[in-house]
Amino acid sequence: MKAKVKYSHRWLFTIMVHYLISVLVPAGNTLQAQGQTFSMKAVKSYPFPTELTSAATGSRIAWAFNEEGLRNIYVSEGPDYEARRLTSYLKDDGQALSSVSLSYDGEWCVYIRGGDFGSNWDDARPVNPAYEPEPPKVQIRSVPFSGGTPRLLGEGENPVISPKGDVVAFVKSKQIWTVAIDGSAEPKKLFIARGSNDSPEWSPDGSKLAFRSNRGDHAFIGIFQDSNTPIVWVDPSFNRDNSPRWSPDGTRLAFVRQPGRGGAPDSILAPRHNPWRIMTANANSGEARMLWKAPETLRGSLPTTQGRTNLHWAAGRIVFLSYHDGWPHLYSLPQEGGEPLLLTPGNFMAEYIKLSADRKWLVFTGNTGNDHLDIDRRHIVRVPVDKASLEVLTPGDGLEWTPAITGDGSRLVYISATAQRPPMPTIMDLKKRKVKILANDILPEKFPTQHLITPAQVIFDAPDGIPIHSTMFNRTNGPEKKPAIIYVHGGPPRQMLLGWHYSSYYSNAYAVNQYLANQGFVVLSVNYRLGIGYGYEFHRPPDGGSRGASEYQDIKAAAEWLAQQSFVDHNRIGIYGGSYGGYLTAMALGRDSKLFAAGVDIHGVHDRTVNRTRSFIFPDQFERAPDAVQALQLAWESSPVSSVDTWTSPVLIIHADDDRNVAFSQSTDLIQRLERKRVPLEYMVIVDDTHHFMMHANQLKVNDAVVEFLLRKLK
């Protein structure tokens, strides 16, 4: 691989000494001296499951497994639920598997191979971290559940299988296409419509297709029937419509309506309500009416957690998620209108929400339970669509997420983990409540389950009095005073948990934190404000981000808390993080080098004014926001580059140059500034990989570089 670590000339001597020690001292003695009981490669050997799904009928389920970079589809079915590998992709080439789904009868599995879905831009563009002369394509494929060679259906994204199980609708070049599910015919474009057409939704009988046509300042919901019938445009207006959902009988649609873009420029800095409403429409005429309007409050704004409004047309009711009582909760409305019923009362959030095949139940992931620590965990919760009668199906000290109910209604399938056991697909008999972990036999013997510790919940107050939750990794053995590290997650709408995480990116961070603890560090993973899991005001502070970076005080407070602990050497506190965590790492090193002895900044944002100046100061119109200049100044002051003059601590900067979440130029710019100031600087560039380090080998290189740097600077 071409990725390499480079160092400033002034640090070559230190590195040479470190190298000579590693050569002259036998490896076994070095590991013993450091107290190491497992390697980074071992703790990163876990398989990671994603894309868990079930067929609408029967007992069949499917998911994707990433086994040290080898990504494949696995399936299972009742009554025995034995896991079986369905595909044979046997290279660590960085090609993700996503949009996994099963046909209604469970006979076919459809998926996308390639791309980097979850990026901020260009997620459907090919990824080529293996430097193939001909870059891989982003392709939709299908494979029989019974086994066989995957069939190429075409290039595209957002595949949706028809209820009839014969064709797949998908998006390509901003239009909606269909293709036979067995790949027996070439894909065909259904129609040509202006704008960017996406979000295809089949009617229950498979005879019609609803979609969104995004036209910039406005968006329509369209309904396509066949090539001989004109498209029905649903109540076309100057608004932005999205999320079409069919009624069970296929005669009506529900959708979300937001105001169109435009109007006089408003304040940039002042928080304001982001309005939305739920509409229903006649699927034949397109006539629509408002069913419910969100309260005109900050909390009543369009939700920004996973799935946003999570709109579903259930049995006789419309189900949705809203933040208007201060927590991301589920509500349901009579399908003819009326007052919304709060289904999930309590101080917790709901995410990864699924409707059962009979449309009578919702299952979701929530940070709730009988244990006070459950606010920093995830469990599976079930609630009927017409009654606030929720039940935590998976209580305890484990973590569970992404639930679904099998098509026959007999089983709950989800992914589960503990503090020691990595995530695995799991199935529960809903009557007997008997649980079985699927594919547990593929966990490598080298994985160090018995050496992993249970992180502790730590809560401290920020300077403004807000309680900040953290998880601490600290082995009981070792010296009286240890070096410590702050870990800062990205997002920022994320929450680190008391065990393995449901995101592959943060499961990697969990593995690194376990490894650092095993190397003798105290690691504190901080759930700073702007994150999820603690209510609206914590998630959406008015002075966070580019409006003042109030979240940084939580990071500094975490380091100050560590410095006060009797088991921590206050002179050896480091920090590392990725993405938004890289941003806050750079803020810490720039503003408080006396507190943070060293840090690793992984693809962080460093200048929050880049690409904002024109829209603030020179918008493409006469008017501009009344506080445009003030907002730009505040964005600059909320940027690490504004604190380079006080930055003295050594830093390792890591960035992949096909990053589609944070521009590579953010790190290029910072490095030039730091070199001019002669700040101790090292860096690593990962060529042609993305923000998510799609190749397992590249992620290992990054992890090793992070740990080696922190060991060298702090231990």
C-alpha positions in Angstrom: 0.0 0.0 0.0 1.1 3.5 -0.6 -0.1 5.0 2.6 2.8 6.2 4.8 3.5 8.2 7.9 5.7 11.2 7.4 7.5 13.2 10.1 8.9 16.7 10.4 12.7 16.7 10.3 13.1 17.7 14.0 11.5 14.5 15.1 13.5 12.1 13.1 16.0 11.6 15.9 13.3 10.6 18.4 11.8 8.2 15.9 15.2 6.6 15.1 15.7 6.0 18.9 12.2 4.4 19.1 13.0 2.2 16.1 16.3 1.1 17.5 14.7 0.1 20.8 12.1 -1.9 18.9 14.8 -3.7 17.0 17.2 -4.4 19.8 14.7 -5.4 22.5 13.0 -8.8 21.8 9.4 -8.4 20.9 8.2 -10.7 23.7 10.1 -8.6 26.3 8.7 -5.4 24.9 5.1 -6.7 25.0 5.6 -8.0 28.5 7.1 -4.7 29.7 4.1 -2.8 28.3 1.6 -5.3 29.8 0.2 -6.1 26.4 -2.0 -9.3 26.3 -3.4 -8.9 22.8 -2.5 -7.2 19.5 -4.4 -4.5 17.6 -4.9 -7.1 14.8 -6.5 -9.5 17.2 -8.9 -7.0 18.7 -9.8 -5.8 15.2 -10.5 -9.4 14.0 -14.2 -9.3 14.9 -16.8 -9.7 12.2 -19.2 -6.7 12.0 -22.8 -7.2 11.0 -25.0 -4.6 9.2 -28.0 -4.3 7.0 -30.1 -6.8 9.0 -33.4 -7.4 7.3 -36.4 -9.8 7.2 -38.8 -10.9 4.4 -42.4 -9.7 4.7 -43.6 -13.3 4.8 -42.1 -16.4 6.3 -39.1 -16.7 8.5 -36.2 -15.7 6.3 -33.6 -13.1 7.3 -30.4 -11.6 5.7 -27.5 -9.4 6.7 -24.1 -8.3 5.6 -20.9 -9.3 7.5 -17.5 -7.6 7.3 -14.9 -10.1 8.3 -11.6 -8.3 8.3 -12.4 -6.6 5.0 -14.1 -9.6 3.4 -17.7 -8.4 3.0 -20.5 -11.0 2.3 -24.2 -11.5 2.5 -25.3 -14.1 5.1 -28.8 -15.6 5.4 -30.8 -17.7 7.8 -34.3 -19.1 8.2 -36.5 -20.9 10.7 -37.0 -23.1 12.5 -33.3 -23.7 13.2 -31.8 -20.3 12.1 -28.4 -21.6 11.1 -26.3 -18.9 9.4 -25.2 -19.5 5.9 -22.8 -17.4 3.7 -24.6 -16.5 0.4 -21.8 -14.7 -1.5 -18.1 -15.2 -2.0 -16.3 -11.9 -2.0 -12.9 -12.9 -0.6 -10.7 -9.8 -1.0 -10.2 -6.9 1.2 -10.9 -4.4 -1.6 -13.0 -1.8 0.2 -16.2 -2.6 -1.6 -19.1 -2.1 0.8 -22.4 -4.0 0.8 -25.5 -1.9 1.5 -29.2 -1.6 0.8 -29.7 -5.3 1.6 -33.3 -6.5 1.2 -35.3 -9.7 0.7 -38.2 -10.1 -1.6 -41.6 -10.4 0.0 -41.6 -14.1 -0.4 -37.9 -14.3 0.7 -36.8 -16.0 -2.6 -34.3 -13.3 -3.6 -31.8 -11.1 -1.8 -30.9 -7.7 -3.4 -28.0 -5.5 -2.4 -25.6 -2.8 -3.6 -21.8 -3.5 -3.9 -19.6 -0.5 -4.0 -19.7 3.2 -3.2 -19.5 4.8 0.3 -23.1 5.3 1.3 -23.4 7.5 4.3 -21.0 10.1 2.9 -21.9 13.8 2.7 -21.4 13.8 -1.1 -20.6 11.4 -4.0 -21.7 8.4 -1.9 -22.7 6.5 -5.1 -19.3 7.2 -6.8 -16.9 4.2 -7.0 -14.3 3.6 -4.3 -10.9 2.3 -5.3 -8.6 2.0 -2.3 -7.0 -1.1 -3.7 -5.7 0.9 -6.7 -7.4 -1.3 -9.3 -6.5 -0.1 -12.9 -10.2 -0.2 -13.7 -12.1 1.2 -10.7 -14.9 -1.0 -9.4 -18.5 0.0 -10.3 -21.3 0.7 -7.9 -23.7 -2.1 -8.9 -27.0 -3.5 -7.8 -27.0 -7.3 -7.6 -29.4 -10.1 -6.7 -28.8 -13.6 -5.6 -31.3 -16.4 -4.9 -31.8 -17.1 -1.2 -31.2 -20.8 -1.9 -27.7 -19.9 -3.3 -26.0 -19.4 -6.6 -24.1 -16.8 -8.6 -25.1 -13.1 -7.9 -26.9 -11.5 -10.9 -25.9 -8.1 -12.1 -29.0 -5.9 -12.2 -27.4 -2.6 -13.2 -25.5 0.5 -11.8 -27.5 2.6 -9.5 -28.7 3.1 -5.9 -31.8 2.9 -3.7 -33.1 -0.5 -4.9 -36.7 -1.4 -3.8 -38.2 -4.8 -4.6 -41.8 -4.9 -5.9 -44.3 -6.7 -3.6 -44.8 -9.1 -6.5 -41.1 -10.1 -6.2 -40.5 -9.9 -9.9 -38.8 -6.5 -10.4 -36.6 -4.0 -8.6 -37.0 -0.2 -8.9 -33.9 1.9 -8.4 -32.4 5.3 -9.0 -29.9 6.1 -11.8 -28.9 9.4 -13.3 -31.7 11.2 -11.3 -34.4 9.0 -12.9 -36.4 5.9 -11.7 -35.6 2.6 -13.4 -36.8 -1.0 -13.1 -35.1 -4.3 -13.8 -36.2 -8.0 -13.5 -35.0 -9.3 -10.2 -33.3 -12.3 -11.8 -31.4 -10.0 -14.2 -33.0 -11.7 -17.2 -33.6 -8.4 -19.0 -31.9 -5.1 -19.4 -32.9 -2.2 -17.0 -35.4 0.3 -18.4 -36.1 3.8 -17.5 -39.8 4.1 -16.4 -40.2 7.8 -17.3 -38.3 11.0 -17.7 -39.1 13.8 -15.3 -37.4 17.1 -14.5 -35.4 17.4 -11.3 -33.8 14.7 -9.2 -36.2 11.8 -8.8 -35.6 9.4 -5.9 -37.3 7.6 -2.9 -39.3 5.0 -4.9 -42.1 3.4 -3.0 -44.2 0.5 -4.4 -47.9 0.4 -3.7 -49.0 -2.6 -1.7 -50.1 -4.5 -4.8 -47.1 -3.5 -6.9 -49.1 -1.7 -9.5 -47.9 1.8 -8.9 -44.8 3.6 -7.8 -44.6 6.7 -5.7 -41.5 8.9 -5.8 -40.1 12.3 -4.9 -39.1 14.8 -7.6 -36.7 17.2 -6.0 -36.4 20.5 -7.9 -34.2 22.6 -5.7 -36.4 25.2 -4.0 -39.4 22.9 -4.2 -40.2 19.2 -4.5 -43.2 17.1 -5.6 -44.5 13.7 -4.9 -45.3 11.8 -8.1 -47.2 8.5 -8.7 -46.3 6.4 -11.8 -48.6 3.7 -13.0 -47.6 2.6 -16.5 -46.2 4.0 -19.8 -49.7 4.8 -21.1 -50.8 6.7 -18.0 -49.7 10.3 -17.2 -47.9 10.7 -13.9 -50.1 11.9 -11.1 -48.5 14.9 -9.3 -49.8 15.0 -5.7 -51.0 18.5 -4.7 -48.2 20.3 -6.5 -47.2 23.5 -4.6 -44.3 25.8 -3.7 -43.4 23.5 -0.8 -40.8 20.6 -0.5 -42.6 17.3 -0.2 -40.9 14.0 0.7 -41.3 10.6 2.3 -44.3 9.1 0.4 -46.0 6.2 2.3 -48.8 4.1 1.0 -52.0 3.2 2.9 -52.5 -0.6 3.3 -55.2 -0.6 0.7 -53.1 1.5 -1.8 -55.7 4.2 -2.3 -54.0 7.0 -0.4 -50.5 8.4 0.4 -49.1 10.1 3.4 -46.1 12.4 3.1 -44.1 15.1 4.8 -44.4 18.7 3.7 -41.9 21.5 4.4 -41.9 25.1 3.2 -40.1 25.9 -0.1 -36.8 27.6 0.0 -36.6 31.4 -0.2 -38.0 34.5 1.5 -36.2 37.4 3.1 -32.8 36.4 4.7 -33.2 35.7 8.4 -30.7 35.7 11.2 -28.0 33.1 10.8 -27.1 32.9 14.5 -30.6 32.9 16.1 -32.2 29.5 16.4 -35.5 29.2 14.7 -38.2 26.6 14.1 -37.9 24.4 11.1 -41.6 23.7 10.2 -43.1 20.5 8.9 -46.5 18.9 8.6 -48.0 15.5 7.7 -50.2 15.4 4.6 -52.5 12.7 3.2 -53.6 12.5 -0.4 -55.9 10.6 -2.7 -53.6 8.4 -4.9 -55.9 8.7 -7.9 -56.7 12.4 -8.0 -53.6 13.8 -6.1 -55.9 15.9 -3.9 -54.3 16.3 -0.5 -55.1 17.7 3.0 -53.1 18.4 6.1 -53.4 15.7 8.8 -51.1 17.2 11.4 -48.8 20.3 11.9 -45.8 20.2 14.1 -45.8 22.7 17.0 -44.1 26.0 16.1 -41.4 25.6 18.6 -37.7 24.8 18.4 -38.4 21.3 19.8 -41.2 21.0 17.2 -38.7 21.4 14.3 -38.1 18.7 11.8 -36.3 15.9 13.7 -32.7 15.3 12.7 -32.1 11.9 14.4 -31.9 8.6 12.5 -34.7 8.3 10.0 -35.9 11.9 10.6 -39.7 11.7 10.8 -39.8 7.9 10.4 -43.2 8.2 8.8 -45.2 4.9 8.5 -48.8 4.1 7.5 -49.7 1.5 10.1 -53.0 -0.4 10.7 -55.5 2.4 10.8 -53.0 5.0 12.0 -50.2 7.2 10.8 -47.0 6.8 12.9 -44.2 9.3 13.1 -41.3 10.5 15.2 -41.1 14.0 16.7 -38.9 15.9 19.1 -41.6 18.3 20.3 -41.8 17.1 23.9 -38.0 17.3 24.2 -37.1 13.7 23.2 -37.2 11.8 19.9 -40.5 10.0 20.6 -43.0 8.0 18.5 -46.5 9.2 18.0 -49.5 7.9 16.1 -52.6 9.6 14.6 -55.9 8.2 13.4 -55.6 8.0 9.6 -58.5 10.4 9.3 -56.9 13.0 11.6 -57.1 13.9 15.3 -54.8 14.4 18.2 -51.5 12.5 18.2 -51.0 9.8 20.8 -47.6 9.7 22.5 -46.5 6.0 22.2 -43.1 6.3 24.0 -43.3 8.5 27.1 -40.1 8.9 29.1 -36.7 10.5 29.0 -35.2 8.4 26.2 -34.8 8.4 22.4 -36.2 6.1 19.8 -34.3 5.2 16.6 -34.0 2.5 14.0 -37.7 2.1 13.9 -39.4 -0.8 12.1 -43.1 -1.6 11.5 -44.2 -5.2 11.7 -45.5 -6.9 8.6 -49.1 -6.8 10.0 -48.6 -3.1 10.7 -49.8 -3.4 14.3 -46.5 -3.1 16.1 -43.4 -1.0 16.2 -40.0 -2.2 17.3 -37.2 0.2 17.8 -33.8 0.8 19.5 -34.0 2.9 22.7 -31.7 4.0 25.5 -34.2 3.0 28.2 -34.7 0.3 30.8 -34.8 -0.4 34.5 -31.1 0.3 35.1 -29.9 3.9 35.5 -27.0 3.0 33.2 -29.4 2.2 30.3 -29.3 5.8 29.1 -25.8 5.0 27.9 -26.9 1.7 26.3 -29.3 0.5 23.6 -32.1 -2.0 24.0 -35.0 -3.3 21.8 -38.4 -1.9 22.6 -41.8 -2.9 21.3 -45.0 -0.9 21.3 -48.4 -1.3 19.6 -49.3 1.5 17.1 -52.5 2.4 19.0 -51.5 2.3 22.6 -48.8 3.7 24.9 -47.9 0.2 26.2 -44.2 -0.2 25.5 -42.1 -3.2 26.6 -38.3 -3.4 26.7 -37.7 -6.8 25.1 -34.0 -7.0 25.8 -33.3 -5.7 29.3 -29.9 -6.2 31.0 -26.4 -5.0 30.7 -26.0 -5.8 27.0 -26.6 -3.7 24.0 -29.1 -4.4 21.2 -30.1 -2.5 18.0 -31.6 -2.5 14.5 -34.6 -4.8 15.2 -37.1 -6.4 12.8 -39.9 -8.8 13.3 -39.9 -11.8 10.9 -42.7 -12.0 8.3 -44.5 -14.8 10.3 -44.5 -12.6 13.4 -42.9 -15.3 15.6 -39.4 -13.9 16.0 -37.6 -10.7 16.8 -34.2 -10.4 15.0 -31.7 -7.8 16.0 -27.9 -7.3 16.5 -26.6 -7.7 20.1 -23.3 -7.1 21.9 -21.9 -6.7 25.4 -18.9 -4.9 26.7 -16.7 -7.9 25.8 -18.6 -9.7 23.0 -18.6 -7.9 19.6 -21.9 -7.4 17.7 -23.6 -10.5 16.4 -27.0 -11.1 14.7 -29.4 -12.5 17.3 -32.9 -14.0 17.2 -35.6 -14.2 19.9 -38.7 -16.4 20.0 -41.3 -13.8 21.0 -43.4 -16.4 22.8 -40.8 -18.3 24.7 -38.3 -15.4 24.9 -35.6 -17.8 24.0 -32.5 -16.1 22.5 -30.0 -17.5 20.0 -26.9 -15.7 18.7 -26.4 -16.4 15.0 -23.0 -17.2 13.4 -21.2 -17.0 16.7 -18.8 -19.7 15.4 -17.2 -17.2 13.0 -15.7 -15.1 15.7 -11.9 -15.9 15.4 -10.2 -17.7 18.2 -7.6 -14.9 18.4 -10.3 -12.3 19.4 -9.4 -11.4 23.0 -12.9 -11.6 24.5 -11.5 -12.5 28.0 -9.1 -9.6 28.1 -11.6 -6.8 27.4 -12.8 -4.6 30.3 -16.2 -3.2 31.0 -16.1 0.6 30.6 -17.5 2.6 33.5 -20.0 5.5 33.3 -18.6 8.8 34.4 -20.7 12.0 34.7 -19.2 15.4 35.4 -20.4 18.9 35.1 -19.4 21.3 32.3 -18.5 24.9 33.4 -22.1 26.0 32.7 -23.5 23.2 34.8 -24.6 20.8 32.1 -24.0 17.2 33.1 -21.7 15.4 30.6 -21.8 11.6 30.3 -18.6 9.7 29.4 -17.4 6.1 29.4 -14.0 5.4 31.0 -11.7 2.5 30.1 -9.3 1.8 33.0 -7.6 -1.5 33.9 -7.1 -1.9 37.7 -3.5 -3.0 37.3 -0.5 -0.8 36.4 1.3 2.1 37.9 -0.2 4.3 40.6 -0.5 7.2 38.1 -1.2 6.5 34.5 -1.2 8.6 31.3 -4.7 9.4 30.1 -6.4 10.0 26.8 -9.6 11.8 25.8 -11.5 10.2 22.9 -13.8 12.4 21.0 -16.4 10.9 18.7 -17.5 12.4 15.4 -20.9 13.3 14.0 -21.6 15.1 16.2 -25.1 13.5 16.6 -23.7 10.3 18.1 -23.6 8.7 21.5 -20.8 6.4 22.7 -22.0 3.5 24.8 -21.1 1.2 27.6 -20.1 -1.6 25.2 -19.6 -2.3 21.5 -21.2 0.3 19.2 -23.8 -0.1 16.5 -21.7 1.9 14.0 -18.7 0.1 12.4 -16.8 3.4 12.7 -17.4 3.6 16.4 -16.9 -0.1 17.0 -13.5 0.5 15.6 -13.0 3.3 18.1 -14.2 1.0 20.9 -11.6 -1.6 19.9 -8.9 1.1 19.9 -9.9 2.4 23.3 -9.9 -1.2 24.7 -6.4 -1.6 23.2 -5.1 1.7 24.7 -6.5 0.7 28.1 -4.6 -2.6 27.8 -1.5 -0.6 27.1 -1.8 1.2 30.4 -3.8 4.3 29.5 -6.9 5.6 31.1 -9.3 6.4 28.2 -12.3 8.7 28.7 -14.7 8.8 25.8 -16.8 12.0 26.1 -20.4 12.4 25.0 -20.2 16.1 24.5 -23.2 18.4 23.7 -24.5 18.3 20.1 -24.7 14.5 20.6 -27.9 12.4 20.9 -29.4 10.4 23.8 -29.9 13.2 26.3 -32.7 15.3 24.9 -33.3 18.2 22.6 -31.5 21.0 24.4 -28.4 18.9 24.7 -28.6 17.9 21.0 -29.3 21.4 19.7 -27.6 24.0 21.9 -28.0 27.5 20.4 -24.2 28.3 20.7 -22.8 25.0 19.4 -20.8 24.3 16.3 -20.0 27.3 14.2 -22.1 29.5 16.4 -19.6 29.4 19.3 -18.4 25.9 19.7 -19.9 25.6 23.2 -19.3 21.8 23.0 -15.5 22.4 23.4 -16.0 23.3 27.0 -17.2 19.7 27.6 -13.9 18.4 26.2 -11.8 20.7 28.3 -13.8 19.9 31.4 -13.2 16.2 30.7 -9.4 16.7 30.7 -9.6 18.8 33.8 -11.7 16.1 35.5 -9.0 13.5 34.6 -6.2 15.8 35.9 -7.9 15.8 39.3 -8.1 12.0 39.6 -5.5 10.4 41.9 -4.8 7.6 39.3 -3.9 10.0 36.4 -0.7 11.8 35.7 -2.0 15.3 34.8 1.2 16.0 32.8 0.4 13.2 30.4 -3.1 13.8 29.1 -3.6 13.3 25.3 -6.5 13.5 23.0 -7.6 11.9 19.7 -10.7 11.7 17.6 -12.0 11.5 14.0 -14.2 13.8 11.9 -16.0 16.2 14.3 -13.8 14.5 16.9 -10.8 15.6 14.9 -12.1 19.1 14.9 -12.4 19.1 18.7 -9.0 17.5 19.0 -7.5 20.4 17.0 -9.5 22.9 19.1 -8.0 21.3 22.2 -4.4 21.4 21.0 -4.8 24.9 19.7 -6.5 26.5 22.7 -5.1 24.4 25.5 -1.7 23.0 24.7 -0.7 23.3 28.4 -3.5 20.8 29.3 -3.2 18.4 26.3 0.3 17.1 25.9 -0.3 15.5 22.4 -3.1 14.6 20.1 -4.1 12.7 17.0 -6.5 14.6 14.6 -8.1 12.2 12.1 -9.8 13.9 9.2 -11.0 16.9 11.2 -12.6 20.2 10.1 -10.2 23.0 10.8 -11.7 26.1 9.1 -15.5 26.5 9.5 -15.5 29.6 7.2 -14.4 27.6 4.1 -17.2 27.5 1.5 -19.4 29.8 3.7 -18.1 33.2 2.9 -20.0 33.6 -0.4 -23.3 32.5 1.1 -22.9 34.8 4.1 -21.3 37.9 2.6 -22.1 37.7 -1.1 -25.3 35.7 -1.6 -26.7 35.6 -5.1 -29.2 38.4 -4.3 -29.3 42.0 -3.0 -30.3 41.1 0.5 -28.2 39.4 3.0 -28.7 38.2 6.6 -28.6 41.0 9.2 -25.9 39.2 11.2 -23.8 37.8 8.3 -20.6 39.5 9.3 -21.0 38.5 12.9 -21.8 34.9 11.9 -18.7 34.7 9.8 -16.5 36.1 12.6 -18.0 33.6 15.0 -17.4 30.7 12.6 -13.8 31.8 12.4 -13.4 32.0 16.1 -15.0 28.5 16.4 -12.3 27.1 14.0 -9.0 25.5 15.1 -7.1 27.6 12.6 -7.9 30.7 14.6 -5.9 29.2 17.6 -2.8 28.1 15.7 -0.7 30.9 17.4 -1.2 29.2 20.8 -0.7 25.6 19.5 2.5 24.0 20.8 1.6 20.4 21.5 2.8 17.7 19.0 0.1 16.3 16.7 -0.4 13.5 14.2 -2.8 14.4 11.4 -4.4 11.6 9.4 -6.6 11.9 6.3 -7.7 9.8 3.4 -7.6 11.8 0.1 -10.9 10.5 -1.3 -12.8 11.7 1.8 -16.4 12.5 1.0 -17.4 13.8 4.4 -14.6 16.2 5.2 -12.5 17.8 2.4 -8.9 16.6 2.4 -8.0 20.3 1.9 -9.0 21.0 5.5 -5.9 19.0 6.7 -3.7 20.3 3.9 -4.4 23.9 5.0 -3.8 23.2 8.7 -0.5 21.4 8.0 0.8 24.5 6.2 -0.1 26.7 9.1 1.5 24.4 11.7 4.7 23.9 9.7 5.1 27.7 9.4 4.8 27.9 13.2 7.1 24.9 13.7 4.6 23.0 15.7 5.8 19.3 16.2 3.9 17.6 13.4 3.6 14.2 11.9 1.1 13.0 9.3 -0.3 10.0 7.5 -2.1 10.1 4.1 -4.2 7.2 3.0 -4.4 7.3 -0.8 -7.7 6.7 -2.6 -9.7 5.6 0.5 -12.6 7.5 2.1 -13.6 8.9 5.4 -14.7 5.5 6.6 -11.4 3.7 5.7 -13.2 1.1 3.5 -10.2 -1.3 3.4 -9.6 -3.2 6.6 -5.8 -3.0 6.0 -6.0 0.8 5.9 -8.0 1.0 9.1 -5.4 -1.2 10.8 -2.6 1.2 9.6 -4.5 4.2 11.0 -5.1 2.4 14.3 -1.5 1.4 14.6 -0.3 4.9 13.8 -2.7 6.4 16.5 -1.5 4.0 19.2 2.2 4.3 18.3 2.1 8.1 18.4 0.3 8.2 21.7 2.6 5.6 23.3 5.6 7.5 22.1 4.4 10.9 23.3 2.7 10.0 26.5 4.2 6.7 27.8 
